[in-house]
Amino acid sequence: MSETRKLAAILAADLVGFTRLTSADEDRTLARLRALRSDLIDPTIAVHNGRVFKRTGDGVLVEFRSAVDAVRCAMEVQNAMVDRNAGVLDDRRIVFRIGIHIGDVVEESDGDLMGDAVNIAARLEGIAQPGAICLSEQAYWQVKARLDIAVSDLGPTQLKNIAEPVRAFSIAVGVSPQAKSAGPGQSAGLEKPSTPLPLPDKPSIAVLAFQNMSGDPEQEYFADGMVEDIITGLSRIKWLFVIARNSSFIYKGRAVDIKQVGRDLGVRYVLEGSVRKAGGRVRITGQLVEAETGTHLWADGALDDVFDLQDRITASVVGIIEPNLFQAEIERARRKRPDNLGAYDLFLRAVPHFQSVMPGDADIAIGLLEQALKLDPCYASAHALLACGMEIRVLRGGFNEADAAAGVRHARLALAHGSDDATALSFAALVILHLDHDFEAASNAIARALSLNGSCAFALYWGAHIHAFSGDPVIAEDYANRALRLSPFDPISKEAYLALGCVRLREQRYDDAAAFYAKAVQASPRFSSIYAWHAIALAVAGRIKESNLQARRLLELEPTFRVRSFVDFFTQFSRPELVDRFEEGLRRSGLPE
């Protein structure tokens, strides 16, 4: 394998007492750990520009570009865990130890890191107190002038299997780190990220998850759905740059600095609020903040008419950003909604079941969506999501022809009923390509979606996928890059990297393709098909040993994978030059026929 050397900040984290917790209640412990990874740990790592390069059952190793980023990430996680453990019995609490060091590392071609810096970070984690963070002297000197942190000097410490003693420092948890200027005794606002995103050349906004004030966890889906509707409404205004839901929701459940959110996401305005729903009465409050100054520009709230309030929130935000906007422009920002709120509730309840992309969860979602469509047969978003559920059944449940036909039927109904719904058009387009092999209809649906909503991340991600496999590689690359800029922390960012990798395969730039597929793996390490693409690119590039490694990882996740089924599926809608690469690469990687 090829390797390179570089300087990196390494964070090592481990769950305290993992064996004891799993012995007492393995299922619950693993479920809680998975939830923490998806809701807290992975999003916080992404916000602070980190990259996970190795996971163990109860631990993780993360690379950061600076010690400041690493410490901020560690502090956010540990402080959040203090809140999450409040009220939990001591013997059931999930508690982490974290170690951080900065030094020279060796990066191998598959993205793994090795060297003393990794070993020292891991050993520092081992001596940290439960719930605490332990820094090496090198890391401490990088952050001491930039962050207000309460530390204890542990002095020179002999670490296991490390020849020379390492001077270590322990950070007190419970006080949020605050940035300060390099000058002694002078405090300032939070330090800018190492690579802040530039503001777009038009008004830009992020809508944060609204706080559920109902006191009922079951209403969480309703609060999230309200925010999604507001994002959709704003996104249909062509001159407004709107950050996608999956990126703005990484701050959910956390106390945030609006100025930092603006810098992280590259936006001028941030909308935040709360929802209280009890019986048939709803109260929503919202406030718009100018991120650079923290100035509150607008606040509002109302009772009962949930849909009317969303429209007024959208209209008010638009009015502040562009005072001379005509009422016709505001009308375009309104999303067509089902006539029956029961159908809307059912749709919102179905959405979370698509996150795993597994047939069991898809079956639950399909049942909810079928109920919604009985109440409102013309509900385009429900048709589109139901089509995606059928596609999951087809791809991961045995290629059943009846499911494929049902998926196509619901996708076509979504197109018919959702001509003004960019998200419904986007999901329907993907299913129509995969199951009906109709590139023209799929690409036209994406074009229509983007004409309605130029900030629709789903349209850009799926459009990149559709054109990479079946259409214009220039359009695919443009869509992929726009999607990554619009939704920088999106869990489905893997689709952009997959599209870019396919474009490079078509251009016969195989090493570049492999690099993009490696990024897709990092973005979604549990999605098995990515490893097939990575294996293909490495194999046709002549990097057979690396390809074999990716093939083994694929089979660990999907033991039933077979080359023939994979090739047959993609042959139906992929460009011939791609199909040739598929067959050649898969067979050279050593995957079973």
PEQUIVEN-V494039 format. One record per pair of residues at least 24 apart in sequence whose C-alpha atoms are under 8 Angstrom apart, sorted by the first residue. I is the first residue (numbers start at 1). GAP is how many residues later the second one is. Records with the same first field share a line. If there is no record, write none. Layout:
# PEQUIVEN-V494039
I->GAP, GAP
This chain:
# PEQUIVEN-V494039
1->107, 108, 545
2->106, 107
3->103, 104, 105, 106
4->102, 103, 104
5->99, 100, 101, 102
6->98, 99, 100, 101
7->95, 96, 97, 98
8->55, 56, 57, 58, 94, 95, 96, 97
9->54, 55, 56, 57, 58, 61, 91, 92, 93, 94, 130
10->51, 52, 53, 54, 57, 60, 90, 91, 92, 107, 108, 111
11->50, 51, 52, 53, 59, 87, 88, 89, 90, 110, 111
12->47, 48, 49, 50, 86, 87, 88, 106, 109, 110, 113
13->46, 47, 48, 83, 84, 85, 86, 109, 112
14->44, 45, 46, 82, 83, 84, 111
15->43, 44, 79, 80, 81, 82
16->78, 79, 80, 81, 114
18->40
21->70, 71
39->211
40->37, 210
41->36
43->207, 446
44->29, 32, 33, 206
45->28
46->443
47->217, 442
48->24, 25, 145
51->471
52->470
53->58, 59, 60, 469
54->58
66->36, 128
67->33, 34, 35, 72, 75, 76
68->74, 75, 78, 79
69->124
70->30
71->29, 72
72->105
74->24, 59
75->58, 98, 101, 102
76->100
78->53, 54, 95, 96
79->94, 95, 96, 97
80->174
82->92
95->35, 36
96->34, 35, 36
97->28, 29, 31, 32, 33, 34, 35, 36
98->26, 27, 30, 33, 34, 35, 36
99->24, 25, 26, 27, 29, 34, 35, 36
100->24, 25, 33, 34, 35, 36, 39
101->34, 35, 37, 38
102->34, 36, 37
103->35
110->408, 436
111->407
120->39, 42
123->36, 37
124->35, 44
128->42
131->42
132->38, 39, 40, 41
133->37, 38, 39, 40
134->34, 35, 36, 37
135->33, 34, 35, 36
136->30, 31, 32, 33
137->29, 30, 31, 32
140->29
145->35, 36, 37, 38
146->33, 34, 35, 36, 45
147->30, 31, 32, 33
148->29, 30, 31, 32
149->26, 28, 29
190->70
192->68, 71
193->70, 71
196->67, 68, 70
197->66, 67, 68, 69
198->68
199->67, 68, 69
200->41, 66, 67
202->37, 38, 39
203->36, 37, 38, 64, 65, 118
204->36, 37, 38, 39, 62, 63, 64, 65
205->35, 36, 37, 38, 62, 63, 64, 65, 66
206->36, 37, 38, 42, 59, 61, 63, 64, 65
207->24, 36, 38, 41, 63, 64, 65
208->37, 40, 41, 43, 44, 62, 63, 64, 65
209->39, 40, 42, 43, 63, 64
210->42, 62, 63, 64, 65
211->42, 62, 63, 64
212->62, 63, 64
213->61, 62, 63, 64
214->61, 62, 63, 64
219->58
221->127, 128
222->123, 126
223->51, 52
225->123
226->84
229->81, 106
230->80, 81, 83, 84
232->101, 103
233->78, 81, 99, 100, 101, 102
234->80, 84, 99
235->98, 218, 219, 220, 221
236->96, 97, 216, 217, 218, 219
237->92, 95, 96, 215, 216
238->214, 215, 216, 217
240->215
241->214, 245
242->213, 244
243->212, 243, 244
244->211, 212, 213, 242, 243, 246
246->241, 243, 244, 245
247->240, 241, 242, 243
250->239
258->31, 33, 36
259->32, 33, 34, 35
260->31
261->30
262->29, 30
265->223
267->24
268->24
280->24
282->24
284->25
286->27
288->29
335->85, 86
336->84, 85
337->42
338->38, 40, 41
339->37
340->35, 36
342->30, 33
343->28, 29, 30, 32, 33
344->28
346->25, 26
347->25, 35
351->34
354->35
357->35
358->34, 35, 38
359->30, 33, 34, 37, 38
362->27, 28, 30, 31
363->26
365->24
366->24
378->35, 39
379->35, 38, 39
380->33, 34, 35, 36, 37, 38, 41, 44
381->33, 37, 40, 42, 43
382->32
383->27, 28, 30, 31, 41
384->26, 27, 29, 30, 40, 41, 43, 44
385->39, 42, 43
386->24
387->24, 41, 44
388->39, 40, 43
391->40, 44
404->31
405->30
407->24, 28
408->24, 27, 28
415->30
419->29
420->29, 32
421->28, 31
422->26, 27, 28, 30, 31, 34, 37
423->26, 33, 35, 36
425->24, 34
426->32, 33, 36, 37
427->31, 32, 35
429->33
430->32, 36
433->33, 140
434->139
437->135, 136
438->135
439->27, 31, 32, 134
442->24
443->24
455->31
457->26, 29, 30
461->31, 32, 34, 35
462->33
464->31, 32, 35
465->30, 31, 33, 34
468->31, 32, 34, 35
469->30, 33, 104, 105, 106, 109
470->103, 104, 105
471->104
473->30
476->24, 27
477->26
491->32, 33
492->31, 32
493->27, 30
494->25, 26, 27, 29, 30
495->25
498->32, 35
502->76
505->32, 73, 76
506->71, 72
510->27, 28, 30, 31
511->26, 27, 30
513->24
514->24
526->31
528->26, 29, 30
529->25
532->54
535->50, 51, 54
536->45, 46, 48, 49, 50, 53
537->48
538->47
539->46, 47, 49, 50
540->41, 44, 45, 48
544->44, 45
547->42
548->41, 42
551->38, 39, 40
561->31
562->29, 30, 31
563->24, 28, 29, 30
564->29
